[in-house]
Amino acid sequence: MMPGGMMGAMGSWGMGYGLFGWLIMLLFWVAIIAGIVLLVRWLIDQGKLKGQPQDSALDILKKRYARGEIDREQFENMKRELT
């Protein structure tokens, strides 16, 4: 049998890498998880951009007028500037 039992030259940390090995492994998994999170967020953002049609400036102006944010005179002036 090896001196020091089964642990022998490997020590109590596993495969002989010690604390440095654990740190590298932890950083590796943090990077993998962060990469997955970023990929999912990017895919969600891509779906939002393609799934929703963008309003034109005139549509936005009409919505503002309908909500009462601008009066009729402002609406007409802005509409003329857009066309």
C-alpha positions as CSV (number, residue, x, y, z in Angstrom):
1,M,0.0,0.0,0.0
2,M,1.1,3.6,-0.6
3,P,2.5,5.6,2.3
4,G,-0.1,7.9,3.7
5,G,-3.0,5.6,2.7
6,M,-5.3,6.3,-0.3
7,M,-4.7,10.1,-0.1
8,G,-1.0,9.8,-0.5
9,A,0.5,12.4,-2.9
10,M,-2.9,13.6,-4.0
11,G,-3.6,15.4,-0.8
12,S,-7.0,16.1,0.6
13,W,-8.1,18.4,-2.2
14,G,-8.6,15.7,-4.9
15,M,-6.4,15.3,-8.0
16,G,-3.4,17.2,-6.7
17,Y,-4.5,20.7,-7.9
18,G,-5.3,22.0,-4.5
19,L,-7.1,25.3,-4.0
20,F,-5.9,26.6,-7.4
21,G,-7.8,23.8,-9.2
22,W,-11.0,24.5,-7.3
23,L,-10.7,28.2,-8.2
24,I,-10.2,27.5,-11.9
25,M,-13.1,25.1,-11.8
26,L,-15.3,27.7,-10.1
27,L,-14.3,30.4,-12.6
28,F,-15.0,28.0,-15.5
29,W,-18.6,27.3,-14.3
30,V,-19.2,31.0,-13.6
31,A,-18.2,31.8,-17.2
32,I,-20.4,29.0,-18.6
33,I,-23.4,30.2,-16.6
34,A,-22.8,33.8,-17.5
35,G,-22.5,32.8,-21.2
36,I,-25.8,30.9,-21.1
37,V,-27.6,33.9,-19.4
38,L,-26.2,36.3,-22.0
39,L,-27.2,34.0,-24.8
40,V,-30.8,33.7,-23.5
41,R,-31.1,37.4,-23.0
42,W,-29.8,38.1,-26.5
43,L,-32.3,35.5,-28.0
44,I,-35.2,37.1,-26.1
45,D,-34.2,40.6,-27.4
46,Q,-34.0,39.3,-30.9
47,G,-37.5,37.9,-30.6
48,K,-38.8,41.3,-29.4
49,L,-37.3,43.2,-32.2
50,K,-38.6,40.9,-34.9
51,G,-42.0,40.1,-33.4
52,Q,-43.2,43.6,-32.9
53,P,-43.6,46.0,-35.8
54,Q,-42.1,49.4,-35.1
55,D,-44.5,52.4,-35.0
56,S,-43.9,55.1,-37.6
57,A,-43.4,58.7,-36.4
58,L,-46.9,59.5,-37.5
59,D,-48.4,56.6,-35.5
60,I,-46.6,57.8,-32.4
61,L,-47.8,61.4,-33.0
62,K,-51.4,60.1,-33.3
63,K,-51.1,58.1,-30.1
64,R,-49.8,61.2,-28.3
65,Y,-52.7,63.3,-29.6
66,A,-55.2,60.6,-28.5
67,R,-53.7,60.4,-25.0
68,G,-54.0,64.2,-24.7
69,E,-50.3,64.8,-24.4
70,I,-50.5,67.4,-27.2
71,D,-53.3,69.7,-28.4
72,R,-54.7,69.9,-32.0
73,E,-52.5,72.8,-33.0
74,Q,-49.3,71.0,-31.9
75,F,-50.5,67.8,-33.6
76,E,-51.1,69.6,-36.9
77,N,-47.7,71.4,-36.8
78,M,-45.8,68.2,-36.1
79,K,-47.8,66.3,-38.7
80,R,-46.8,68.9,-41.3
81,E,-43.2,68.6,-40.4
82,L,-43.3,64.9,-40.8
83,T,-44.9,64.9,-44.2
